[in-house]
Amino acid sequence: MTRTTLAPLESPQVTAPGKAATEARRTARRRAALEWIGVHSLAIAASLFFLLPFVFVFLTAVMSDDQALTRDLWPNTWEWGNFADVWNTPGFLTWWRNTLLYAGLGTVLAVGSSLPVAYALAKFRFRGRNLMMMLVIAAMMLPPQVVIVPMYLFWARQMDLAGTLWPLIIPFAFGNAFTIFLLRQFLLTIPREYTEAARIDGCGELRTLLKVVVPMAKPGIAASALFHFFYCWNDYFGPQIYASENPAAWTLSYGLESFKGAHQTDWNLTMAATVLVMAPVIVVFFFAQKAFVEGVTLTGVKG
């Protein structure tokens, strides 16, 4: 006698609730995703607006010479050697060294000389303080093109520094109007009780600044330093005026214009050079963005 085995019947009372729950979870996830996209649609559009040009530059930088002049948006072959060709271009390392000198030393001098001035304008009570602050703001509003002729005559004829970057670096040792303003706004957010307690304990003004104020003002100092570093790194007008006659003193911003003129049809190499110029700024901002955002936020709290 043959024994037959019957397959168990699925119970609709058991499976139906499970399928319904699964479908409900999927619907909830889709609804949450659509709600998130709807709420952040403007942010997503703005992100794509700023991000897509960088993507385009990078993709063009790794294309071949022939493909860079076509409508193709995606590289057929990834030509990583374009970066090596740009890096080995005569003078490119010199432009890098000059830019690091200009941006690095200029930032140190500007922040170091502006911090005591900002501290005095923020914490000292003296006659003429508001007038001095108005002069700082007026200096911020004065375009550099207005005073470029007398400044060039002074540095070129009196100091004999034409063809170098020192006419751009040395003035930062005497303060920078924007850096003074930004640091002063941040120092106003530091309670006066801290500085008064330091004076009661016997600290002089210089020691109070270095031991009490500077540790508390690190976000503001970082934000000011980044602003100034980015300005020097991207400065084109200054090197064009003072260093254009000496290729050994060119910076990346001015050298990139010369490189583009020499490679008018090599858009892949031009874009590769652009990526190498932008990369350090992006890396610096990526690692310092927390202090940068905190410093910029707090400088607008009180004024």
TORBA-892718 format. One record per residue (C-alpha): residue number from 1; residue in three letters; y, z, x. Coordinates in Angstrom, 2 decimals, m for minus. Last residue first. Layout:
NUM|ALA|Y|Z|X $
...
END
This chain:
303|GLY|93.19|17.58|28.61 $
302|LYS|89.96|19.04|27.34 $
301|VAL|86.63|17.54|26.40 $
300|GLY|87.17|14.08|27.89 $
299|THR|86.10|14.95|31.43 $
298|LEU|82.95|16.55|30.02 $
297|THR|81.43|13.30|28.79 $
296|VAL|82.18|11.32|31.95 $
295|GLY|80.63|14.04|34.11 $
294|GLU|77.52|14.37|31.96 $
293|VAL|77.02|10.60|31.85 $
292|PHE|77.33|10.29|35.63 $
291|ALA|75.21|13.36|36.40 $
290|LYS|72.37|11.95|34.28 $
289|GLN|72.94|8.36|35.45 $
288|ALA|72.53|9.20|39.13 $
287|PHE|69.09|7.70|39.79 $
286|PHE|69.60|4.63|37.60 $
285|PHE|73.24|4.22|38.70 $
284|VAL|72.25|4.03|42.36 $
283|VAL|69.41|1.58|41.61 $
282|ILE|71.65|m0.69|39.53 $
281|VAL|74.35|m0.70|42.21 $
280|PRO|71.81|m1.44|44.93 $
279|ALA|70.26|m4.35|42.94 $
278|MET|73.46|m6.21|42.06 $
277|VAL|73.99|m7.91|45.44 $
276|LEU|70.31|m8.77|45.92 $
275|VAL|70.18|m10.15|42.36 $
274|THR|73.25|m12.31|42.98 $
273|ALA|71.69|m13.70|46.17 $
272|ALA|68.59|m14.65|44.18 $
271|MET|70.81|m16.27|41.54 $
270|THR|72.50|m18.41|44.18 $
269|LEU|69.13|m19.26|45.71 $
268|ASN|67.77|m20.40|42.34 $
267|TRP|70.97|m22.26|41.57 $
266|ASP|70.58|m24.46|44.62 $
265|THR|72.98|m27.21|43.52 $
264|GLN|76.21|m25.49|44.61 $
263|HIS|74.61|m23.89|47.65 $
262|ALA|77.52|m23.74|50.15 $
261|GLY|80.03|m22.78|47.45 $
260|LYS|77.70|m20.12|46.12 $
259|PHE|77.35|m18.62|49.60 $
258|SER|81.12|m18.49|50.03 $
257|GLU|81.48|m16.70|46.70 $
256|LEU|78.67|m14.34|47.70 $
255|GLY|80.48|m13.59|50.95 $
254|TYR|83.51|m12.31|49.05 $
253|SER|81.51|m9.90|46.89 $
252|LEU|79.10|m9.06|49.69 $
251|THR|81.86|m8.06|52.11 $
250|TRP|83.45|m10.19|54.82 $
249|ALA|84.52|m8.59|58.10 $
248|ALA|82.59|m10.87|60.49 $
247|PRO|83.88|m13.87|58.53 $
246|ASN|87.44|m13.09|59.74 $
245|GLU|90.26|m14.96|57.98 $
244|SER|89.20|m13.67|54.55 $
243|ALA|89.44|m10.03|55.63 $
242|TYR|92.77|m8.73|54.31 $
241|ILE|93.52|m10.66|51.12 $
240|GLN|90.03|m11.75|50.11 $
239|PRO|88.61|m8.36|51.05 $
238|GLY|91.07|m6.69|48.64 $
237|PHE|90.64|m9.08|45.69 $
236|TYR|86.85|m9.07|45.63 $
235|ASP|85.99|m5.45|44.99 $
234|ASN|82.49|m5.09|43.54 $
233|TRP|81.18|m2.50|46.00 $
232|CYS|84.55|m0.77|46.22 $
231|TYR|84.83|m0.33|42.45 $
230|PHE|81.18|0.70|42.09 $
229|PHE|81.62|3.37|44.76 $
228|HIS|84.82|4.62|43.12 $
227|PHE|83.22|5.03|39.71 $
226|LEU|80.14|6.59|41.28 $
225|ALA|82.21|9.10|43.27 $
224|SER|84.21|10.08|40.19 $
223|ALA|81.04|10.60|38.14 $
222|ALA|79.42|12.63|40.92 $
221|ILE|82.53|14.78|41.36 $
220|GLY|82.65|15.43|37.62 $
219|PRO|78.96|16.36|37.52 $
218|LYS|79.30|18.57|40.65 $
217|ALA|82.29|20.52|39.31 $
216|MET|80.60|23.92|39.07 $
215|PRO|79.46|23.83|42.70 $
214|VAL|82.93|22.55|43.76 $
213|VAL|84.89|25.22|41.87 $
212|VAL|83.32|28.41|43.19 $
211|LYS|82.51|28.17|46.90 $
210|LEU|84.65|25.22|48.05 $
209|LEU|87.67|25.65|45.76 $
208|THR|87.64|29.41|45.92 $
207|ARG|87.34|29.22|49.71 $
206|LEU|90.38|26.94|49.88 $
205|GLU|92.38|29.11|47.47 $
204|GLY|91.62|32.32|49.31 $
203|CYS|88.79|34.58|48.27 $
202|GLY|89.44|38.33|48.15 $
201|ASP|87.18|39.43|45.30 $
200|ILE|90.19|39.34|42.97 $
199|ARG|90.73|35.70|43.96 $
198|ALA|87.13|34.85|43.05 $
197|ALA|87.50|36.60|39.68 $
196|GLU|90.65|34.55|39.01 $
195|THR|88.79|31.34|39.83 $
194|TYR|85.97|32.17|37.45 $
193|GLU|88.26|33.44|34.68 $
192|ARG|90.14|30.12|34.64 $
191|PRO|87.27|28.53|32.73 $
190|ILE|86.15|25.14|34.11 $
189|THR|87.02|22.43|31.56 $
188|LEU|90.36|21.72|33.23 $
187|LEU|88.44|20.81|36.38 $
186|PHE|87.00|17.79|34.56 $
185|GLN|90.37|16.35|33.60 $
184|ARG|91.67|16.95|37.12 $
183|LEU|88.68|15.15|38.59 $
182|LEU|89.30|12.05|36.46 $
181|PHE|93.06|11.98|37.15 $
180|ILE|92.65|12.47|40.89 $
179|THR|89.96|9.76|41.03 $
178|PHE|92.20|7.34|39.12 $
177|ALA|95.17|8.00|41.39 $
176|ASN|93.29|7.78|44.69 $
175|GLY|94.00|10.14|47.54 $
174|PHE|95.49|9.93|51.02 $
173|ALA|92.22|9.15|52.83 $
172|PHE|91.77|6.28|50.38 $
171|PRO|94.64|4.49|52.13 $
170|ILE|92.45|4.09|55.29 $
169|ILE|89.65|2.11|53.65 $
168|LEU|91.39|m1.05|52.36 $
167|PRO|93.65|m1.61|55.38 $
166|TRP|90.56|m0.77|57.49 $
165|LEU|88.54|m3.72|56.18 $
164|THR|89.46|m6.02|59.05 $
163|GLY|91.07|m9.44|59.50 $
162|ALA|94.57|m8.03|59.58 $
161|LEU|94.75|m4.64|61.26 $
160|ASP|97.82|m5.19|63.47 $
159|MET|99.45|m1.91|62.32 $
158|GLN|103.03|m3.18|61.95 $
157|ARG|102.37|m6.86|61.37 $
156|ALA|99.13|m7.01|59.38 $
155|TRP|99.01|m3.55|57.79 $
154|PHE|102.72|m3.42|56.91 $
153|LEU|103.06|m7.08|55.93 $
152|TYR|99.98|m6.76|53.74 $
151|MET|101.36|m3.67|52.01 $
150|PRO|104.72|m5.35|51.44 $
149|VAL|102.99|m8.37|49.81 $
148|ILE|100.25|m6.48|47.91 $
147|VAL|102.63|m4.18|46.04 $
146|VAL|102.58|m5.85|42.62 $
145|GLN|99.08|m7.28|43.02 $
144|PRO|97.68|m3.75|43.10 $
143|PRO|98.57|m3.31|39.41 $
142|LEU|100.54|m0.11|38.66 $
141|MET|99.03|1.70|35.65 $
140|MET|97.06|4.16|37.79 $
139|ALA|100.19|4.90|39.84 $
138|ALA|102.03|5.71|36.61 $
137|ILE|99.25|8.16|35.69 $
136|VAL|99.62|9.90|39.05 $
135|LEU|103.41|9.95|38.66 $
134|MET|103.05|11.53|35.21 $
133|MET|100.83|14.21|36.74 $
132|MET|103.49|14.90|39.34 $
131|LEU|106.09|15.27|36.62 $
130|ASN|103.83|17.67|34.72 $
129|ARG|103.46|19.83|37.83 $
128|GLY|107.19|19.82|38.56 $
127|ARG|107.56|23.59|38.72 $
126|PHE|104.34|25.36|39.54 $
125|ARG|101.29|26.73|37.74 $
124|PHE|98.12|25.98|39.69 $
123|LYS|94.70|25.34|38.12 $
122|ALA|94.51|21.69|37.04 $
121|LEU|97.18|20.02|39.17 $
120|ALA|96.15|22.02|42.25 $
119|TYR|92.46|21.27|41.74 $
118|ALA|93.19|17.56|41.24 $
117|VAL|95.12|17.49|44.52 $
116|PRO|92.34|19.35|46.34 $
115|LEU|89.72|16.90|44.93 $
114|SER|91.63|13.69|45.69 $
113|SER|91.24|13.80|49.49 $
112|GLY|87.47|14.36|49.51 $
111|VAL|86.85|11.99|46.60 $
110|ALA|88.83|9.13|48.15 $
109|LEU|87.58|9.68|51.71 $
108|VAL|83.91|9.89|50.72 $
107|THR|84.20|6.89|48.39 $
106|GLY|85.96|4.75|51.00 $
105|LEU|83.35|5.64|53.62 $
104|GLY|80.48|4.56|51.38 $
103|ALA|82.03|1.55|49.63 $
102|TYR|83.71|m0.02|52.67 $
101|LEU|80.98|0.82|55.15 $
100|LEU|78.22|m0.22|52.76 $
99|THR|80.09|m3.46|52.05 $
98|ASN|80.54|m4.19|55.74 $
97|ARG|76.85|m3.62|56.47 $
96|TRP|75.76|m5.82|53.59 $
95|TRP|78.13|m8.62|54.55 $
94|THR|76.80|m8.44|58.11 $
93|LEU|73.24|m8.66|56.77 $
92|PHE|74.21|m11.85|54.92 $
91|GLY|75.93|m13.41|57.94 $
90|PRO|73.36|m16.07|58.68 $
89|THR|71.01|m16.43|55.67 $
88|ASN|67.83|m14.47|56.32 $
87|TRP|68.25|m12.37|53.17 $
86|VAL|68.83|m15.50|51.08 $
85|ASP|65.67|m17.18|52.34 $
84|ALA|63.71|m13.95|51.88 $
83|PHE|64.90|m13.67|48.29 $
82|ASN|63.91|m17.28|47.60 $
81|GLY|60.45|m16.55|49.03 $
80|TRP|59.50|m14.90|45.76 $
79|GLU|59.05|m18.36|44.24 $
78|TRP|57.08|m17.53|41.09 $
77|THR|55.65|m20.82|39.89 $
76|ASN|56.22|m22.37|36.47 $
75|PRO|59.15|m20.03|35.99 $
74|TRP|60.15|m19.27|32.37 $
73|LEU|63.44|m20.45|30.87 $
72|ASP|62.93|m24.17|31.35 $
71|ARG|66.04|m26.20|30.60 $
70|THR|66.02|m27.88|34.00 $
69|LEU|68.12|m27.41|37.16 $
68|ALA|66.23|m24.29|38.29 $
67|GLN|62.94|m26.22|37.92 $
66|ASP|63.63|m28.53|40.84 $
65|ASP|64.66|m25.84|43.32 $
64|SER|61.76|m23.56|42.40 $
63|MET|62.21|m20.57|40.15 $
62|VAL|62.31|m16.90|41.23 $
61|ALA|66.09|m16.48|41.00 $
60|THR|66.22|m18.24|37.64 $
59|LEU|63.99|m15.54|36.15 $
58|PHE|66.20|m12.80|37.64 $
57|VAL|69.46|m14.31|36.38 $
56|PHE|68.05|m14.86|32.89 $
55|VAL|66.72|m11.30|32.70 $
54|PHE|70.10|m9.95|33.79 $
53|PRO|71.82|m12.07|31.13 $
52|LEU|69.29|m10.81|28.52 $
51|LEU|69.99|m7.11|29.09 $
50|PHE|73.60|m6.76|27.88 $
49|PHE|73.25|m8.59|24.55 $
48|LEU|69.67|m7.35|24.18 $
47|SER|70.88|m3.77|24.37 $
46|ALA|73.71|m4.47|21.91 $
45|ALA|71.27|m6.00|19.42 $
44|ILE|68.90|m3.04|19.78 $
43|ALA|71.76|m0.57|19.33 $
42|LEU|72.96|m2.41|16.23 $
41|SER|69.45|m2.45|14.77 $
40|HIS|68.82|1.22|15.49 $
39|VAL|68.74|2.47|11.87 $
38|GLY|67.02|m0.66|10.55 $
37|ILE|64.50|m0.77|13.39 $
36|TRP|63.64|2.90|12.84 $
35|GLU|63.33|2.36|9.07 $
34|LEU|61.05|m0.62|9.63 $
33|ALA|58.85|1.40|11.99 $
32|ALA|58.73|4.34|9.57 $
31|ARG|57.77|2.00|6.70 $
30|ARG|55.05|0.40|8.78 $
29|ARG|53.71|3.82|9.76 $
28|ALA|53.79|5.07|6.16 $
27|THR|51.97|1.95|4.94 $
26|ARG|49.31|2.40|7.59 $
25|ARG|48.90|6.06|6.65 $
24|ALA|48.60|5.17|2.96 $
23|GLU|45.98|2.52|3.72 $
22|THR|43.92|5.07|5.63 $
21|ALA|44.24|7.60|2.81 $
20|ALA|43.17|5.02|0.20 $
19|LYS|40.22|3.99|2.29 $
18|GLY|39.09|7.60|2.61 $
17|PRO|39.64|8.32|m1.12 $
16|ALA|37.51|5.28|m2.05 $
15|THR|34.69|6.07|0.32 $
14|VAL|33.36|9.28|m1.28 $
13|GLN|33.57|8.57|m5.05 $
12|PRO|32.51|5.02|m4.41 $
11|SER|29.21|6.33|m3.07 $
10|GLU|27.61|3.84|m0.84 $
9|LEU|23.96|3.25|m1.77 $
8|PRO|21.36|4.22|0.73 $
7|ALA|19.16|1.37|1.82 $
6|LEU|15.73|1.45|0.18 $
5|THR|12.67|1.75|2.34 $
4|THR|9.55|0.06|1.12 $
3|ARG|6.10|1.45|1.69 $
2|THR|3.31|m1.10|1.51 $
1|MET|0.00|0.00|0.00 $
END
